[in-house]
């Protein structure tokens, strides 16, 4: 505590009187703000990192549990001290790091040193990682602070709901009677409700893009291998990708820039070396769609669908045309149904056991069978856990489970998709992220239309969802898919669409709060 106040005092001496700062900060509305807007306010002296951080903590206290949103598992009780240190650093140097004071919501399968990691499982309560996941270390070095850990679908098994035995069910901030999808629904709901400036989620088949689509966010599942999974609790490592979930393309790109690149502890990232630009952000520009050919994946958009989503999709295609894109409708992938089928491989036992072994000194569980034996898990994932615990050693599986570049079926599938794109001379393929709006809580018959599972996870190709409008009060997303490591040319197209359409709006019922003194948050806290 003494160190905390010393840092605050240093910041005040270097920045100026607190009364003027507080008066100006009260005018700063965090609703729908961006990293660029926050950094501008820092430079102008109208906002401090401490005030921004406290405002988000106040919002969590005011809205998360009282509304029943239930997106946050715990807040970081070192967040304000970190914020004060960042204020003092900026005051002393005049330099803002790329993610300087970006308070972030982190899915609870990322290891954060000093904060509990449970992956949503009661069996993992008390697990305090010794070191940060690679992505967490990168964002911290870039100036970000971990504000809170978010709820998730237990062990990341569900793409449909975000329910854990640790914290129960997360709801959709746009309509609390509906789901935010899974499994990164806690991050999605929190970022959408403006509880933090940005978030990190993970995507094995849907779990960045589905929740982002359901909550009007931008979600990037980058090329498999562009970012490291080291220090993230795995589901199926051969498909897992971690990445940003934000309210704008530019913010997502700022985070992607920081977390992209090779990590010796995740060998597949070696494939990313020299395959991404030094500055993604400078490539974002309006007009990027002019003359660009875009393929329409009718095979996905026309299958079982809600006509209201189709109406939004057709409107999105018109917007792309208006922005100068050349729409190739449809694009056809030969033998698509055959090539896209049966790519899932039960590697959870192998991958989780390896993760637990790496964290054996601190983890309360040593292997998947121990977890099953505890009975400490939600009913809806019981069969998933038991069936995966019974899997034979992956080396004995036939056909064997191989990675993105050595699995013959995955290579053939990816080649067919890319060949179709090449033949049609398109830079990207588009389709609705989900063909149906978010399901009603407690109505499994509503869980239909997930298109995110089909192409990107099994081919390794990058896929990004961006808001494309609303069905009454519920969001829908448009998904773009590109070639391997094509993010530098894919993301500008999405930025151009976003800037021209401006579909993102804040959910109702989570109004702005003026900065105020620290309140009792009602969360278990931890230090990081």
Rosetta blueprint (number, residue, H / E / L):
1 X L
2 X H
3 X H
4 X H
5 X H
6 X H
7 X H
8 X H
9 X H
10 X H
11 X H
12 X H
13 X H
14 X H
15 X H
16 X L
17 X L
18 X H
19 X H
20 X H
21 X H
22 X H
23 X H
24 X H
25 X H
26 X L
27 X L
28 X L
29 X L
30 X L
31 X L
32 X L
33 X L
34 X L
35 X H
36 X H
37 X H
38 X H
39 X H
40 X H
41 X H
42 X H
43 X H
44 X H
45 X L
46 X L
47 X L
48 X L
49 X H
50 X H
51 X H
52 X H
53 X H
54 X H
55 X H
56 X H
57 X H
58 X H
59 X H
60 X H
61 X H
62 X H
63 X H
64 X H
65 X H
66 X H
67 X H
68 X L
69 X L
70 X L
71 X L
72 X E
73 X E
74 X E
75 X E
76 X E
77 X L
78 X L
79 X H
80 X H
81 X H
82 X H
83 X H
84 X H
85 X H
86 X H
87 X H
88 X H
89 X H
90 X H
91 X H
92 X H
93 X H
94 X L
95 X L
96 X L
97 X L
98 X L
99 X L
100 X L
101 X L
102 X L
103 X E
104 X E
105 X E
106 X E
107 X E
108 X L
109 X L
110 X E
111 X L
112 X E
113 X L
114 X L
115 X E
116 X E
117 X L
118 X L
119 X L
120 X L
121 X L
122 X H
123 X H
124 X H
125 X L
126 X L
127 X L
128 X E
129 X L
130 X L
131 X L
132 X L
133 X L
134 X H
135 X H
136 X H
137 X H
138 X H
139 X H
140 X H
141 X H
142 X L
143 X L
144 X L
145 X E
146 X E
147 X E
148 X E
149 X E
150 X E
151 X L
152 X L
153 X L
154 X H
155 X H
156 X H
157 X L
158 X L
159 X L
160 X L
161 X L
162 X L
163 X E
164 X E
165 X L
166 X L
167 X L
168 X E
169 X E
170 X L
171 X L
172 X E
173 X L
174 X L
175 X E
176 X L
177 X L
178 X E
179 X L
180 X L
181 X L
182 X L
183 X L
184 X L
185 X H
186 X H
187 X H
188 X H
189 X H
190 X H
191 X H
192 X H
193 X L
194 X L
195 X L
196 X L
197 X L
198 X E
199 X E
200 X E
201 X E
202 X E
203 X E
204 X L
205 X L
206 X L
207 X L
208 X L
209 X H
210 X H
211 X H
212 X H
213 X H
214 X H
215 X L
216 X L
217 X L
218 X E
219 X E
220 X E
221 X E
222 X L
223 X L
224 X L
225 X L
226 X L
227 X E
228 X L
229 X L
230 X L
231 X L
232 X E
233 X L
234 X L
235 X L
236 X L
237 X L
238 X L
239 X L
240 X L
241 X E
242 X E
243 X E
244 X E
245 X E
246 X E
247 X L
248 X L
249 X H
250 X H
251 X H
252 X H
253 X H
254 X H
255 X H
256 X H
257 X H
258 X H
259 X H
260 X E
261 X L
262 X L
263 X E
264 X L
265 X L
266 X E
267 X H
268 X H
269 X H
270 X H
271 X H
272 X H
273 X L
274 X L
275 X L
276 X L
277 X L
278 X L
279 X L
280 X L
281 X H
282 X H
283 X H
284 X L
285 X L
286 X L
287 X L
288 X L
289 X L
290 X L
291 X L
292 X L
293 X E
294 X E
295 X E
296 X E
297 X L
298 X H
299 X H
300 X H
301 X H
302 X L
303 X L
304 X L
305 X L
306 X L
307 X H
308 X H
309 X H
310 X H
311 X H
312 X H
313 X H
314 X H
315 X H
316 X H
317 X H
318 X H
319 X H
320 X H
321 X H
322 X H
323 X L
324 X L
325 X L
326 X E
327 X E
328 X E
329 X E
330 X L
331 X L
332 X L
333 X L
334 X L
335 X L
336 X H
337 X H
338 X H
339 X H
340 X H
341 X L
342 X L
343 X L
344 X L
345 X L
346 X L
347 X L
348 X H
349 X H
350 X H
351 X H
352 X H
353 X H
354 X H
355 X H
356 X H
357 X H
358 X H
359 X L
360 X L
361 X L
362 X L
363 X L
364 X L
365 X L
366 X L
367 X L
368 X H
369 X H
370 X H
371 X H
372 X H
373 X H
374 X H
375 X L
376 X L
377 X L
378 X L
379 X H
380 X H
381 X H
382 X H
383 X H
384 X H
385 X H
386 X H
387 X H
388 X H
389 X H
390 X L
391 X L
392 X L
393 X L
394 X H
395 X H
396 X H
397 X L
398 X L
399 X L
400 X L
401 X L
402 X L
403 X L
404 X L
405 X L
406 X L
407 X L
408 X H
409 X H
410 X H
411 X H
412 X H
413 X H
414 X H
415 X H
416 X H
417 X H
418 X H
419 X H
420 X H
421 X H
422 X H
423 X H
424 X H
425 X L
426 X L
427 X L
428 X E
429 X E
430 X E
431 X E
432 X E
433 X L
434 X E
435 X L
436 X L
437 X L
438 X L
439 X L
440 X E
441 X L
442 X L
443 X L
444 X H
445 X H
446 X H
447 X L
448 X L
449 X L
450 X E
451 X L
452 X L
453 X L
454 X L
455 X L
456 X H
457 X H
458 X H
459 X H
460 X L
461 X L
462 X L
463 X E
464 X E
465 X E
466 X E
467 X E
468 X E
469 X E
470 X E
471 X E
472 X L
473 X L
474 X E
475 X E
476 X E
477 X E
478 X E
479 X E
480 X E
481 X E
482 X L
483 X L
484 X L
485 X L
486 X L
487 X H
488 X H
489 X H
490 X H
491 X H
492 X H
493 X H
494 X H
495 X H
496 X H
497 X H
498 X H
499 X H
500 X H
501 X H
502 X L
503 X L
504 X L
505 X L
506 X L
507 X L
508 X L
509 X L
510 X L
511 X L
512 X L
513 X L
514 X L
515 X L
516 X L
517 X L
518 X L
519 X L
520 X L
521 X L
522 X L
523 X L
524 X E
525 X E
526 X E
527 X L
528 X L
